[in-house]
Amino acid sequence: MQVTAKAKYLRRGPRKVRRYAELVTGKSLSEARAILAGYASPAVRELTKVINSAAANGENNFGLDPEELVVAKIMVDEGMRLPRLRPRARGRADRYYKPTCHITVVLSDQSESDEE
């Protein structure tokens, strides 16, 4: 069985989050948590929250054992970019964009991942 959790419009660039998402894809839940605990990046904190949320969804909604869950895949997609203005010389302004991202975590049983 697959269990998902999503976090949308996080104020981090998707490239910064993908860096850590690639480290834990395919690992067991406890192993993924241990790997992410070794990093201090704000992107890791948000990724850990989504992984813990997916584990809680599996445990509370479907009665799955968290020890048997595996991180099947993590998708980090680009969200909308928030336009901002930066003051420049002579009363002008330059536009720049603040990126956001959407994180989707899919956890599955180890028994299901063994069959594939």
C-alpha positions as CSV (number, residue, x, y, z in Angstrom):
1,M,0.0,0.0,0.0
2,Q,1.2,3.5,-0.8
3,V,0.8,6.5,1.5
4,T,1.3,10.1,0.5
5,A,1.8,13.5,2.1
6,K,2.1,16.9,0.4
7,A,3.5,20.3,1.4
8,K,2.7,23.1,-1.0
9,Y,4.1,26.6,-1.5
10,L,7.2,26.2,0.8
11,R,9.5,29.2,0.6
12,R,12.6,27.2,-0.6
13,G,13.9,26.7,-4.0
14,P,13.2,23.3,-5.4
15,R,16.9,22.6,-6.2
16,K,17.8,23.1,-2.6
17,V,15.2,20.5,-1.5
18,R,15.9,18.0,-4.3
19,R,19.5,17.8,-3.1
20,Y,18.4,16.1,0.1
21,A,15.4,14.2,-1.4
22,E,17.8,12.2,-3.6
23,L,19.7,11.1,-0.5
24,V,16.7,9.3,1.1
25,T,14.8,7.9,-1.9
26,G,14.6,4.1,-1.7
27,K,15.7,4.0,2.0
28,S,13.6,2.7,4.9
29,L,11.8,5.3,7.1
30,S,14.1,5.0,10.1
31,E,17.2,5.1,7.8
32,A,15.9,8.2,6.0
33,R,15.2,10.0,9.3
34,A,18.7,9.2,10.5
35,I,20.3,10.5,7.2
36,L,18.3,13.8,7.4
37,A,19.1,14.3,11.1
38,G,22.8,14.8,10.1
39,Y,22.0,18.0,8.1
40,A,21.1,21.5,9.5
41,S,19.6,23.0,6.3
42,P,16.1,24.6,6.6
43,A,15.2,22.5,3.5
44,V,15.9,19.3,5.5
45,R,13.6,20.4,8.3
46,E,10.7,20.9,5.9
47,L,11.5,17.6,4.1
48,T,11.6,15.8,7.4
49,K,8.2,17.2,8.4
50,V,6.6,15.9,5.2
51,I,8.2,12.5,5.6
52,N,6.9,12.3,9.2
53,S,3.5,13.4,8.1
54,A,3.3,10.6,5.5
55,A,4.4,8.1,8.1
56,A,1.7,9.4,10.5
57,N,-0.9,9.1,7.7
58,G,0.1,5.5,7.1
59,E,0.0,4.6,10.8
60,N,-3.2,6.4,11.8
61,N,-5.3,6.2,8.6
62,F,-4.3,2.7,7.3
63,G,-2.9,1.0,10.4
64,L,0.6,0.4,8.8
65,D,3.6,-0.3,10.9
66,P,6.1,2.6,10.5
67,E,9.1,0.2,10.8
68,E,8.0,-1.5,7.5
69,L,7.6,1.7,5.5
70,V,10.1,2.7,2.7
71,V,10.4,6.0,1.0
72,A,9.2,5.0,-2.5
73,K,9.7,8.4,-4.1
74,I,9.9,12.1,-3.4
75,M,8.8,14.6,-5.9
76,V,9.9,18.2,-5.5
77,D,8.1,20.4,-8.0
78,E,8.5,24.1,-8.7
79,G,5.7,26.3,-7.2
80,M,4.8,29.8,-8.1
81,R,7.5,32.4,-8.0
82,L,6.7,35.5,-5.9
83,P,7.6,38.7,-7.7
84,R,9.5,41.3,-5.6
85,L,11.1,44.7,-6.4
86,R,14.6,45.8,-5.6
87,P,15.3,49.5,-5.5
88,R,17.9,50.7,-8.1
89,A,19.6,54.0,-8.9
90,R,17.6,57.0,-10.2
91,G,14.3,55.9,-8.7
92,R,14.1,52.8,-10.8
93,A,13.3,49.2,-9.7
94,D,14.4,45.8,-10.8
95,R,12.1,42.8,-10.5
96,Y,13.4,39.5,-9.0
97,Y,11.5,36.3,-8.0
98,K,11.4,34.4,-4.7
99,P,10.9,30.7,-5.5
100,T,8.5,28.2,-3.9
101,C,8.2,24.5,-4.1
102,H,5.8,21.6,-3.6
103,I,7.0,18.4,-2.0
104,T,5.2,15.1,-2.4
105,V,6.4,12.1,-0.4
106,V,5.2,8.5,-1.3
107,L,5.8,5.8,1.3
108,S,5.1,2.1,0.6
109,D,5.3,-1.2,2.5
110,Q,8.5,-3.2,2.2
111,S,6.5,-6.1,1.0
112,E,5.1,-4.1,-1.9
113,S,8.6,-2.8,-2.9
114,D,10.0,-6.3,-2.8
115,E,7.4,-7.5,-5.4
116,E,8.4,-4.8,-7.9
